[in-house]
Amino acid sequence: MSNRGLNWFDRFIPAALHIPPQEWFRAAIGALLALVVAGSACSYLFGSAATLHLMAPLAASTVLLFAVHSGALSQPWPFLGSYVCAAAVGISLHHWFGPGLMVASAALLLVILLMCLLRCLHPPGAALAVSLALADPSLAAMGIKVIEPVMLNALIVLALAVLYNRLTGVRYPKINVSHKASHATADQPASERVGVSPSDLDQALEEIGEFVDVTRNDLERIILATQRHAVQRSLGGITAAQVMSRDVQFATPDTTLEQAWKQLASHHLKNLPVLDDSGKLAGIISLSDLVAPAMAATRFSWRALFGRQKQVRLGQIMSEPVITVDSDRQAVELISLLCDQGLHCLPVLENGKVVGVVTQTDLIAALSQHLLAQERLAEAA
């Protein structure tokens, strides 16, 4: 067989799902529970005949809500909105024209247009519209009240999807989260000022001109993760241990405010790890942590006048818990911590002990040296 023929057959080979087997079972069990609970409640209130006629579209919806929970089609508004549209279109056409192939086809056409117009595209909604257009006499006799069992099923499945997904560690529904700068200003986070921006994504989606079944936030996460892996590969496996400063200046919980100021000033530091008596990290002190107590110490008080003012100890004002990294953490993973989260210092641990710190300066210097080395290699080649 020619290569052209083999390439044609290759199109039918399914792409890898990149979903672990435990996720298959998690989604299947959730969908089963939702269908059983919704079906039981609907059967009790509206009878088994009406319930069984509505189960097929509902089963398709459970696949989306439990197995494809990140998709744009699986979010609450597309799910609920499509069911409202399907109920209105399907039962109306059945009432006016009766069941038939052309009526079902018209229901499909109208519900797709209506779902697109209302931004609630959800494929099982089209199946529901066709089912209602072909409804048996028991279901058709309900008239517009058919929306009651339809929405009962939808609300039960949605409630269980939110509860079950959250309990099993899945964030659902997907909420568009805007990234804010760590300094509470109008600026974008530092990592987003260069590279792919939200406006770039909007323009790319418009150019594609097709529906993409992924939320924009998830699409952005995929792109950023891809960029991170590419940068990590190009950095050649540089780790925190290679970047960190090893001569760690530290304080203890009993260090006074005045001693901390002197230590920071003498070493030109902005942060001091605070270690307890066993040498374990208890907290961290930054210049901003010292400002308020220092200003309070300069205010007039009768205690200060008679020399009875208590010394402020770092144990009273240190920040805890502390964000730390292991010594084998990839340098590319430190970038977001030191840029977007506003941290100036990351203590590095080995076996629970502080063995170094990585500052913004350390990371910038290491990246600069790596880029220079890459440039020299490129020139030599």
N, C-alpha and C positions, 0 to 999 in steps of 0.2 A: 504493500500500500504506500502511496506517495506521502511525502511530508505534509502536503496540503490536506490530504485526507485525515492524517493523524491529528493535525492541528484542529480540524473541524470537530473530531470526536473529543478532543481535549476540552472543548467548551462545555461539555456535559458533565465533566468531572466536578463534583461539588468542592467549593473552597473550604478550607479548615475553619471551624467555628471559633477556635481559640477559647472554648468554654470547658472548664474542668468537669469531670463526671459528677462530682458532688453537687455542682450547680444544676445539672440535669434533674437529679432526684429532688433537690430543693424546690425547683420550679414545678415539677410534676406533682409533688405532694401538695403544694399550695394550690395549684389549679384544681386538683381533685377535691380538696376541702371546700374551696369556694363554690364549685359547681354543686356539690352535695348539699351544702347549707342553703344556697340560694334556691335550688330546686325543691328542697323540702319545704321551705317557707312559702314559696309560690304555690306549690301543690296544696298545702294546707288551706291557703286563703282563696285560691282561684280554681282549684281542681286540677287533676292530673292531665286531662286532655289539653288544656291551654298551656300547661307547664311544659309538657313534652314537645309541643310545637315550637317553643322558644329556646330549647336547650342547645340546638346546634350552633346558632350564632353566638350564644353566650359562651359555649365551650371555646370557640375561636378567640373570643375576647380574653378569656383566662390565659390562653397561651401568650398573648401579647403582654398582659399585665404582670404575669409571673415569670415568664421566660425571656421576654424582650422588654424589660421594665425601663431600660434607658431610652428606648425609641420615642421619637416625637409622636408616633401614632398611639402609644400606650399611655399617654398622660391623661389625667382626669377629664380635662375639657374635651379632647377628641372622643373619649369613651362615652361620656354622658351626652355630649352634644349630638353625636352621631345617632345615639339611640332615640333621642327626641325627634330628630329629623326622620329617621327610619319609621318610627311609629306614625308620625303625621302623614308621610308620603304613602306608606304601604297600605294603611287602613283606609285612607281617603280614596285611593285608586280602586281598591277592592269594593268599596261602597258604591262608587260611581259606575264602574265598568264590569265588576265581577271578576272571578279568577280566570287566568288565561296566560298563555305565553307572552303575548304582546303587552299585557298589563304588567307582568313581572319585568319585562325588558324596560318598559317605561319607568317603572319604579326604580330600577337600577340607574338609569340615566339621570332621573331627577334627583335622587338622593346623593349621587356623586357630585353633581353641580351644587347642591345645597350645602353639602359638607365642605366643599372647597370654599364656597362663599363665606361660610361661618367659621372657617379655619378649624374644623373639627373632623378632619379626614380620619376614618377608622374603618378598615375593610369589613370587619364583622357587621358594621352598621348597614352596609349594602346588602349583606346576606339576610339581615333581619328585615329590611324593607321588602325584599323578594318573598321571604317567608310570610309576611303579613299580607302581601298582595295575593298570595295563593292560600290564604288562611282557610282552615276547615270551618264548617258552620258554627261549631261551638265557640271558636275564637272570633269569628266575624260577627257573631251576635252581640259581642261586648261593645262594638262600635268604637267610639273614641276612648272609651274607658279601658281599652286594651293597653293604653299607656301606663296604667297602674301596675299590672304584673311586669311589664317591660322595665319600668323604672325601679320597681322593687328589686328585681334581679340585679340590675345595674348597680344600685346603691349598696346592696349586700356584697357583691363581688368587689366593688371599689373599696369598701371599708375593710374587708378581709385582706385585700391586696396591700393596703397601707399598713395594716397591723402585722401581717405575716412577713412582708418584706422587711419592715423595720426590725422585727424580732429576730430575723435570720441574717441581720447585718447588711441589708441592702437599702440604699437611700432611695425611697420612692414616696411621693412623686419627685421628679427632678425639678429643682427650683433654680431659676437663673440668679446666680450670685454675682454681684458686681464687686470687682476687686478694688479695694481702697488703699491709698497710700498709707504707710505706717505713721506718717506725720500729720494725718488728718487734714491734708491739703487737697486742692483740686488736681494735683499732679497724678499721673498714672504711676503705679508701682514701677520701680526702676527696671525690673526685668521685662516690662512690657513696652518700654519706650523705643526699643529697637527690635525689629523682627515682625512677626505676624501680629496685627492689631485687629480689634473687632470690626473696624471698617473694611479691612482687607478680607475678612471672612464674608461679610455681607456682599462685597463686590464679586467674590469668587462664586458664591451661591447663585447670585443673579446671572453670572456668565454661564454657569452650568445649565440653568433654566429648567431643571427637573427637581422633583421632590426628593429630598434626602432624608431617610428615616433615622435621623439622629438629632438630638437637641444641639443647639449651637454651643452651649457650655461643654457638652461632651465632645463635640468636634474640636473645640479649642483645647480641651485636655489631651486629646489624642495627638494633636499637632505639637503641643508643648512637650509631651512625653517623648515623641519622636525626636524632637530637637535635642532634648536632654540626653537621649541615648547616643545621638550622633556626636554631641559635644564630648560625652564621656569617652566614646571611642577615640576621638581625636586627641583627647588629653592623655591618652596612653596609660590610663589606670593610676593617675596621681591620687594619693590618699591623704587623709588628714595628718597621718604620722609624718609624711614628707614635708608638709606645709607648716606644721605647728611650731610655735616657740616652746622650747623645752625648759628654759630657766624661768619657772613659774613664780611670779610674785603673788603671795597670798596673805590673807589676814585670818583672824579667828573671830568667833562670836564675841569675845571679850575685848577685841581691839576697839579703842575709843575713836570718836569722830575725828579728833585732832590728829591722832596717829594715822588714820586712813588718808586724810588730806595730805599729810607730809609724804606718805608712801606713794600715793598717786603722782604727786608733783615731782618727787625725786626721780621717778622712773618714766615720767611722761606717759602715764597710762590713763585710760578712761574707765577701766573695770578692774576689780579685784575679786578673785574667787575667795570664798570664805570656807575654810576647812575646820572640822571639829577636832577634838583631841586625838581621834583615831586616824586622822588624815583623810577622812571621807568628806566629800563636797556637801556642805550644809546650806549654802546660798551663794549669792553673788551681789556685789556692790558696784554701782556705777556712779559717775559724777552727779547725775540727776537725782539719785537716791540721797546724796549728801547735802544737796542745796537746801531743802526745806528744814532739816534739823539745824543746819548751820545758821540759817536766818532766824530761826526761833531762839537760838542761843544768844543772839545779839539784842533781843528785845529786853526791855526793862522788866525786872521782876524782883520782889522782895527776897526771894531765895538767893538770887544772884548777888543782891546787895550785901547779904550777910554771909556770903560764901558757902551757901548750902545747896547750890544747884547741882543736881546729879549729872554725872558724865553720861553722854549718850554712847551706847555700845552698838557695834554693828549687828549683833544678834537681834536688836530691836527693830532695825530698819532694813535689813538685807532682803533681797528679792528671792523668793522660793516658790515652787520648785524651779530648778535651773534646767534649761534646755542644753543637753550635752550631746556629743557624738563619740562614737567609738574610733579608735585609731585607724581602723581599716576602712572607714567611710570614704566613699569616692569624693574627690574635691568638687566635682560638678554639683553634688547634692548639697554642698555647703553654700553655694551661691544664693539660692532662694532664701535660706535661713538668715544670711547676713545682709541681704538686700531688702527683700519684701517684708520680713518680720521685724526689721529695725534693730536687730541685734548687732552689737559691736564686738562681742567676744563669745567664743564657743569653747568651753572646757572640753578637753579630749580625755576619755577614760580608757583604762586598761584594767580589767578585773576589778572594776569599781573604784579604782584610784585615779586621781588626776595626774596625767603624765605630760600635759602640755595644754596650750590654748591656741586657738586659731582666731586671729583678728581680721578685720577687713583689710588692713595693710598687708598682713601675711599672705592672704589669698590673692590680692592684686599683684603682689610681687612675684608669687609663684606662677600665676597665669602669664604675666609679662615675660618671665624667663622662658616659659614653655613656648610661647609664640615666637620669641626671638630665635630659639633653638630650631623650631620648625622652619623659620624663614631661612636660616643658614643652611639647613639640609636641602631645602628647595633650590637655593642658589648653587650649592655644590653639585646637585644633580643636573 
